[in-house]
Amino acid sequence: METIECRREQQLPCALIDCVTEAVSSTFASIYGREPQKKDNGSAEVVGDGVLGIISLVGALQCSIVLGLPRETAKAVTAKFAGFEIDYEGPDMGDVVGELANVVAGDAAGRLESRGIKADLSLPTVARGNDVEMIQQGNTTSRLVHFECTGGSFWVKISAETQAGARN
């Protein structure tokens, strides 16, 4: 899947991309003491063996945020976030990744609201497995942003309806 540049014609609102990437940077900076580094965006969005934390934002725009953590990154990040080691195969992994996705999405929603875009959060959904891929529906567009932090590499996929009411 190609990374979509920020343009006006049926693309993601720039405000959405900015708010989500700023929220990711802020959240991971609070966990690790420094912001993660954005990496060159590749085309892969399959997490391999890993965990996906998924949250929808509804309101002035309809969108979703998917946090993709490969296994080793998930283990490192959740241990640092929770303050103790989390069993990758256990149910707590889903709880912690869901909460991490919730923190990122909540921060993004607050940033959107400060720009006049109201967005409410859904409950988080978490998927764990091998080669889990989020398939986008035809009326949505997305942007994939790759990051590297002390705990490893991860990505965030931001998807929204192409007819969304949000403005740049």
C-alpha positions as CSV (number, residue, x, y, z in Angstrom):
1,M,0.0,0.0,0.0
2,E,1.4,3.4,-1.0
3,T,1.7,6.1,1.6
4,I,-0.6,9.0,0.8
5,E,0.7,12.5,0.8
6,C,-1.2,15.3,2.5
7,R,-3.4,16.8,-0.3
8,R,-6.9,18.1,-0.3
9,E,-8.6,16.0,-2.9
10,Q,-10.1,13.0,-1.2
11,Q,-7.1,12.6,1.1
12,L,-6.7,12.6,4.8
13,P,-7.1,16.0,6.5
14,C,-3.6,17.4,7.3
15,A,-4.9,18.2,10.8
16,L,-5.7,14.5,11.4
17,I,-2.3,13.3,10.3
18,D,-0.5,16.0,12.3
19,C,-2.6,15.3,15.5
20,V,-2.1,11.6,15.4
21,T,1.6,11.7,14.7
22,E,2.1,14.3,17.4
23,A,0.1,12.1,19.8
24,V,2.3,9.1,19.0
25,S,5.4,11.2,19.5
26,S,4.2,12.6,22.8
27,T,3.0,9.3,24.2
28,F,6.2,7.4,23.4
29,A,8.3,10.4,24.7
30,S,6.5,10.1,28.0
31,I,7.2,6.3,28.1
32,Y,10.9,6.5,27.0
33,G,12.0,10.0,27.8
34,R,12.4,10.9,24.1
35,E,10.3,11.0,21.0
36,P,10.4,8.1,18.6
37,Q,12.0,8.8,15.2
38,K,9.9,8.7,12.1
39,K,11.4,6.2,9.6
40,D,11.1,6.3,5.8
41,N,7.6,5.0,5.1
42,G,7.6,1.6,3.5
43,S,4.7,-0.2,1.9
44,A,4.4,-3.0,4.4
45,E,1.7,-2.7,7.0
46,V,1.6,-6.4,7.9
47,V,2.8,-6.6,11.5
48,G,4.3,-10.1,11.1
49,D,4.1,-11.7,14.5
50,G,2.6,-9.0,16.6
51,V,-0.2,-7.0,18.1
52,L,-2.6,-4.3,16.7
53,G,-4.4,-1.8,18.9
54,I,-7.3,-0.3,17.0
55,I,-9.5,2.7,18.0
56,S,-12.1,4.6,16.0
57,L,-12.7,8.4,16.3
58,V,-16.2,9.5,15.4
59,G,-17.7,13.0,15.2
60,A,-16.8,15.7,12.8
61,L,-14.7,13.0,11.0
62,Q,-14.9,9.2,10.9
63,C,-11.5,7.6,11.2
64,S,-9.5,4.9,12.8
65,I,-6.1,4.6,14.3
66,V,-4.2,1.3,14.2
67,L,-1.1,0.9,16.3
68,G,1.0,-2.0,14.9
69,L,3.6,-3.5,17.3
70,P,5.8,-6.4,16.2
71,R,6.2,-9.1,19.0
72,E,9.5,-7.9,20.4
73,T,8.5,-4.2,20.2
74,A,5.2,-5.1,22.0
75,K,7.0,-6.9,24.8
76,A,9.5,-4.0,25.3
77,V,6.9,-1.2,25.0
78,T,4.3,-2.8,27.2
79,A,6.8,-3.6,29.9
80,K,8.0,0.0,29.9
81,F,4.4,1.4,29.7
82,A,3.1,-0.9,32.5
83,G,6.2,-0.8,34.6
84,F,6.6,-4.6,34.7
85,E,7.0,-7.4,32.1
86,I,3.8,-8.5,30.3
87,D,3.4,-12.1,29.1
88,Y,3.1,-11.8,25.3
89,E,0.7,-14.7,25.1
90,G,-1.4,-13.7,28.1
91,P,-4.6,-11.6,28.3
92,D,-2.8,-8.7,29.9
93,M,-1.0,-8.0,26.6
94,G,-4.3,-7.1,25.0
95,D,-5.3,-4.9,27.9
96,V,-2.0,-3.0,27.9
97,V,-1.9,-2.6,24.1
98,G,-5.5,-1.5,24.1
99,E,-4.8,1.1,26.8
100,L,-1.7,2.3,24.9
101,A,-3.8,2.8,21.7
102,N,-6.4,4.5,23.9
103,V,-3.8,7.0,25.2
104,V,-2.6,7.8,21.7
105,A,-6.1,8.2,20.4
106,G,-7.2,10.3,23.4
107,D,-4.2,12.6,22.9
108,A,-5.0,12.9,19.2
109,A,-8.7,13.6,20.0
110,G,-7.6,16.4,22.4
111,R,-5.3,17.9,19.7
112,L,-8.1,17.7,17.1
113,E,-10.6,19.4,19.5
114,S,-8.1,22.2,20.1
115,R,-8.3,22.8,16.3
116,G,-12.1,22.8,16.4
117,I,-12.6,19.2,15.3
118,K,-14.7,17.2,17.8
119,A,-14.0,13.5,18.0
120,D,-15.2,10.8,20.4
121,L,-13.3,7.5,21.0
122,S,-14.6,4.0,20.5
123,L,-13.5,1.3,22.8
124,P,-10.2,-0.2,21.8
125,T,-10.0,-3.5,19.9
126,V,-6.8,-5.6,19.9
127,A,-5.7,-8.3,17.5
128,R,-2.7,-10.5,18.0
129,G,-1.3,-13.0,15.5
130,N,0.9,-13.7,12.6
131,D,0.7,-11.5,9.4
132,V,-2.4,-9.7,10.6
133,E,-3.3,-7.1,8.0
134,M,-5.9,-4.3,8.3
135,I,-7.8,-4.2,5.1
136,Q,-9.2,-0.8,4.1
137,Q,-12.6,-0.4,2.6
138,G,-13.2,1.3,-0.7
139,N,-14.5,4.6,0.7
140,T,-11.5,5.2,2.9
141,T,-8.0,6.5,2.5
142,S,-5.1,6.0,4.8
143,R,-1.6,7.0,5.7
144,L,1.0,4.6,7.2
145,V,3.7,6.2,9.4
146,H,6.6,4.1,10.6
147,F,8.5,4.9,13.9
148,E,11.5,3.7,15.7
149,C,11.9,4.0,19.5
150,T,14.1,2.5,22.1
151,G,11.8,-0.5,22.4
152,G,11.9,-1.2,18.6
153,S,10.1,-0.3,15.4
154,F,6.3,0.1,15.1
155,W,3.8,1.8,12.8
156,V,0.6,3.7,13.0
157,K,-2.1,3.6,10.2
158,I,-4.5,6.5,10.1
159,S,-7.6,5.8,8.0
160,A,-10.6,8.0,7.3
161,E,-13.7,8.1,5.1
162,T,-13.0,10.1,1.9
163,Q,-16.3,12.0,2.5
164,A,-15.4,13.0,6.1
165,G,-16.5,16.4,7.2
166,A,-13.2,17.5,8.8
167,R,-11.3,20.4,7.2
168,N,-7.5,20.9,6.9
